[in-house]
Amino acid sequence: MNQKEENMIMLNDEEITKASGGAARGQEWQQLGMTYYRIARGDTLSDIARRFHTSSEAIKALNPILINTLDGIREGWEIRVL
């Protein structure tokens, strides 16, 4: 197990649903007090923001290198959401 794996906390389905306010499509995890999300097919930045009770702009600010535009996300990317 590498150091990244040791610092990760995987959430179960119930915790993901509770955190997201509904059924989550992608995978969510916490690492060092921050919450990350792996983008699934069909996700939009505004959908993800709604799920985590934040804004698209706040998510963009946490991921300035990956997200250059509001619609510029890709399936499989791992982004910080909180």
N, C-alpha and C positions, 0 to 999 in steps of 0.2 A: 504494500500500500504506500503510495507516495504522499508527500505532505499535503497536496491539494485535496486528495481523497480523505485524509485524516481530518481536515478542517470543514468538510462538507456535511451538511445535515439534510438528508433526503426527507421530503415530506410525503406522508401517505395520502391516498385519494381524498379522505375526509378533510385533512388539513388543507389540501390544495383547493377543494371546493369551498371551504370556509374562507380562506384567504382571498379567493377570486370572486366571491359573491355568486358563484354559479359553477357550472361544469367547465373545468379548464381543459383546453385542448392540448396545449404544449406541456412541457415538463418544467416544474418550478423547484428551486432549491435555495437554501440559505448557506452562506459562507461568510464567516467573520462578521456576522451581524448585518449583512447585506442580502437582499433577495434578488435572485436571478431567474430568468425565464428563457426557455428554448422555444423559439418561434415555430409554430406548426403551420401546415398548409392552411390557407384561408384566414389566418390572423391578420388583423390590421393594427396599426399603432393605436388608433382610438379605441378599438375593442380591448386591447391589452391594458390601456390606461384605465378604462372603465372597470375592468376586472380587479385592478389593484387600487382603485379609488385614488387615482392621481391624474395627471394631465399628460397629453402627448408631449408638450413642451418640457415637462419635468423629466420624462424618460429620455428625450433627446439630449437634455443637459447632462444626464448621467452617462450617455453613450455618444459623445460628440464625434468620435472617429468613425463609428459604424453607421450612425444615422445622420445623413446629411440633409434629407428632406423628410417631410411627414409621411410620404408613401414609399420611402426607400428601404423597407425592411425585407428580409429574405428568409424563407423557411430554413430552419437549422441554425440560424444565428443564435448565440447566447447573449442576452442583454441584461443589464442591471435594471430592475424596475423600482426598487426601494432602497 
